[in-house]
Amino acid sequence: MPFLNDLTMAHSVIDLRSDTVTQPTAPMLDAMRVAATGDDVYGEDPTVNQLEQLAMTLTGKAAAVYVSSGTQGNLLALMSHCERGDEYIAGQQAHTYKYEGGGGAVLGGIQPQPLPFNHRGELDLDEVVQTIKPDDFHFARTRLVCLENTQAGQVLAMDYLKEYSTLVQAAGLQRHLDGARLFNAAVKLGVEAIDICRYFDSVSICLSKGLGCPVGSLLVGDVALIQRARRLRKMLGGGMRQAGVIAASGIYALQHHVQRLQDDHVRAAHLGRAIADLQHVRLASPVHTNMVMLDPTSVDIKILSTYLETQGIRLSGPRLVTHLNITDTDIQQIIDALQRFDASVH
């Protein structure tokens, strides 16, 4: 299948691999430049303290800790909820299980128990109940059930979260949300983040995805949990000093970049509608937020990615992720390239 390079002039790459590739905006950099700083390990960085207080307000939790990454936030949650020899339940495709280096098992001695997500990004709650281990020394002790919102771009319904929360609490277990894209979910549902967070004992929030920060995440929960997480953060080498320089980006993002996530959703929906009209490239699932998931059985993703690379468009697997640095013009260029590819397939 021969492809011609249609690029006639130098053009910056349209990067759809993830919303982690965003660049900080000029106003965000200005906020970082003038941030007041102190030693955060001593609790003396005023900008970090302000960011943590803002996170507490937005999520309704009593405490928060600023961490370097979403992976570290999730790991601290696992290790704060569970002891060595305990078990957590999570999705087979969940970040906490599959994409974070096995940190819970390697560093926390915590056994993962993966279950499949359904097409809505949910764990089947009947299956969760059947998977909870009995109080028997032959088994690891089930302590925690983790969800992910959004999951592959899918938003968990509020009724599902309520049912999940009731079930998990009735079983005497703890509830953690990998809320890397919590605000995408909230914007899509037309609710506040606090409305989602009320169903969880802890929530990790990534600032360096759709919110556009260069680095940083937050873990929120009750005071005892966050005190334990703060101690573990230090143990894991995550204590930061004059971190206000980067924390200022988080404050700016939470104040200015939440509602603009709707722009990413609109662009992803437009792209999804165009793909739905193609013959050989098909969607794997409806477009809910900023992820357009392709059906890998409909097209050879490696061949498609190679072609799109010649068009100045970069993918990572079968997903196309819109974000702060993707424009309407970029979306049209992507659609045009996909239509040319589709027409070339025999």
N, C-alpha and C positions, 0 to 999 in steps of 0.2 A: 504494500500500500504506500506508494510514494507520496511524500508531502513536500510542499514548497514553503519556504520561509517567507511569509508575507510582510515581515517587518522591513520597512524601507528606510527607517531612521532609528537612531538610538532612542529607546523608550524604557522607562523604569519598569521593573517586573511587577505585574499584578499578582500579589502573593495571597493565595487562597488557602494556604496550608493550615492556618490556625489564626485565631484572634490574638494569639500571643506575639505576633510579629509587628504589632502596632508601634508606631513611633510617638513619643510624647509631643504634645502640641506646644506651641510657643508660650501660651499663658501658663501651661503646666510647668514648663521649664523656668519661667519667671518666678512662680511660687516656690519652686525648689531652690532657686538661687538665693532667695531672701529668707529662707526658713531659719527660725531660731533653733539652736541645737544644744544638747547636753549629753551626758552619758546615760544611755538607755538601760544598761545593765544595773545602774544604780536607781533607775526610775526617774532620772533627772532630765530627760529630753522633753521639752514642752510640746514640741510638734508631734512626737510619737504619742504622748499622753492625750493630746487633743484628738488625734486620729482614733485612738482606742475608745475615747469617750464618745466620739461620733458613731463608731460602730455599735457601741452599746445602745445608743439612742435609736439607731435605725433598726436594730434587731430585737430590742426589748430584753437583752440579756444583761446580767449584773456585772460581767467582767469581760475583758478582751485582752488579747496579746497579739502584738505585731510580729510577724515571722517573715522569713526570707522568701518562701514559696508556698504554693498550694500543697505540694507534696509534704513539706515540713508541717504545715497546719494539720493535714489529715493524719500524719504519723503521730503528732502530739496528741490528737484526739484519741486515736486507738490506744496509745500507751497510758493516757490519763484515765480512760474508762476501764481498761483491762489490766490484769496482772499476767505474769508469765504463766502459761498453761491454760489461759482463758481462750475463748473463741469469739470471733465476730462473723456475722452473716452479711454478705454483700453480693452484688451482682457479678455474674461471670465476666462481664465486660466493664465492670466498674473500675475507675481509676484506683480506688483504695485497694483493690485486689490485683488488677492486671498490669497497671501502668506506672506503679510507683516503686519498682525495684524489690518488691517483697519486703519492704521495710518493717511492716508490722511483725512478720515472722522472724526476720533476721535480727532486728534490733530490739523488738519487744517480746519475743517469745510467744507471740499471739497467733493462734491457729486461724487461718481464714476458712470460712465455709461458703464457697460460691454457689449461687443459684442463678438460673437464667432470667434475664429480663424479658418481659413480653414486648409486643410491638409498640407499646406506649411508654416503654422505659420503666415499667413497674416491676417489683417483685410480687409474685403471686403470694398473697398473704396466707392462704391455706397451706401452701408449701413451706412458708416461713414457720408456721406453727408446727408442722410435722418435722421440721429440721431442728428445732430447739432441743438440745440434749437434756435427757432426764438427769436428776441429781444422783449421779452414780459415778464412783471413782474410776470406772472404765473410760469415761468420756471427758473431753475438755469441757469446761464450764462455759456455756453460752452466756455472754454478758451484753452484747451490743448488736444492733441491727442498723446497717448503714444504707442510706439512699443517696441518689445523685440527682441534682436538679439544676440545669437541664441534663438530660441523658441522651447523647447523640442528637442534641437539638430538640428533643421532645420535652414538653412541660408536664410535670406531674399535676394532676387535677387536685383541687383543694379537698374534695370529698374523699379522695384516695388517701391524702395525707392525714386527714382526721381519722379514718378507719385504721390506718397503719399505726398512728400514735396510740389509739385506744388499745389495740391488740398488743403492742409491744409493752406498754405500761402494765397491762393486765398480767403479762408474763413475767413482770419484775425485771425487765431488761432496759438498757439505756438506748437512746436514739441519737444517731449522728447523721448530719447532712453534709455531704460534699457539695457545697454551694458555690463551686467555682464560677458558675454562671447564674447565681441566685437572682441577680437583678434583671437578667434576661427573662427569667421565669416570671418575676413580679410584673415587669412591664407588659409581657404578653397577656397575663391574666388580669391586668388592670387592678392589682392589689399592691399593698406596701410590703416591703421585705419582712417587716415584723409579723405580718399575717401568716407567712410561710414558716417563719422561725419559731412560732409558738408551738409547733408540733415536734420540736427537737430539743434535746438537752445540750447539744453543741452543734455549731455550724462553722465550717471553714468557708472563707470568702476570698476569692482570688482577685486582686486588683490589677493584675498585668494581662488580663484577657480583654474582654469587651470594654472594660473601663479605661483601658489605654495607658496604664502606668508602666514604667520601665521595669519595675520589680516590686515584689511584696504581696503578702496575703495577711489575713487576720483569722484568728480562731476566737469564737465567742462562746460563753457558757456561764455557769454559775461561778461564784467566787472560789470555791474549793477546787473545782476542776481546772480553772485557769491558773490558780496558784501552783498546782501540780504541773500543768503544761509549761509554765514559766521556768520551773526548776528543770524539767526535761529539756526545754529549749537550750538552756545553758549547758547541760550535759552533752547534748548533740552538737555543740559548737555553734549554736544559733544566736548567741548573745551578741547584740550589735551596740556600738558606741554612739557616735553622733549621727544617729539614723534619721534624725529629723529632715535631713537633706532629701531622703527618698520618701519618708512618710508624708511630706508635704504634697507629693504627687497623689497620694491616696486621698487626702483631704480634698484636693481640687477635683479629683475624679468623682468622688461621692457627692460633691456639691454641684457638679456641672455636666457629668457624662452619663448619668443614669437614664434620664428620659431620652437622650439621643440614641440609645440602643434601639429605639423604635425605627430609626432610619436604617439600621442594619437589617432589621426584620423585614422591612418593606422591600429593600433591595434583594434580599434572599428570596422572598416570595415572588418577586418579578422574575428572577432567574429560574425559580422552580416552575413557574407557569410556562416559560419558554422551553424548558427541557421536556415538559409534559407533551409538547407538540412535536418532539423529535421521534424518529422511528427506531433508531438503534441505541440511543442513550436514554435510559429510563431512571425514574426516581425509585429509591428503595422505600421511602416513607414520605408522608406529607411534610411540608416545610412549616414548622411552628415558629422558629426564632431565627437565628443567624447561621444555621447549618443546612446546607443542601446535600442530602445523602444520596449518592448514586447506587443503583442496583448493580453490583459487580458481576451478576450473571448475564446482564444485558450487553456488556461491553468489556473488552479487555482494558482494564484500568491502566496497565503499564503502557499500552500503545496510545491510549488517549492522553496520558500524562506527557509522554514524549512529544506528541503532536502539539499539545498546548504550550509546552516549553518553547517550541519554535515560534509560537505566537506571543511570547512574552508573558505567559500565564503559568503560575506554578501551583501544583496540587500536592497533597500528601494523602495517598490512598483514595478511597471513593467519596471523599467529602470536599465540599467547597464552602469555605467559611467567610462570610462578610464581616467587616469590622470598620473601625474608625477611619482607616486609610483607603477604603474602597469607595469609589465615587459612582454616580450614575453613568458617567462616560465609560468607566471600567466595566460596569455590568453589561453595557451594550457591546463592548469589545469582546467580552467573554461569550455572550450569546452568539455574536457573529462567528466566532471561532468554532463554537460547538455546532452551529448549523453547517459550516463548511465541512467539519469532520463527519457529521452525520450523513451528509450527502455523498461523501467519498467511500462510505462503507458499503460493501457489496455482499 
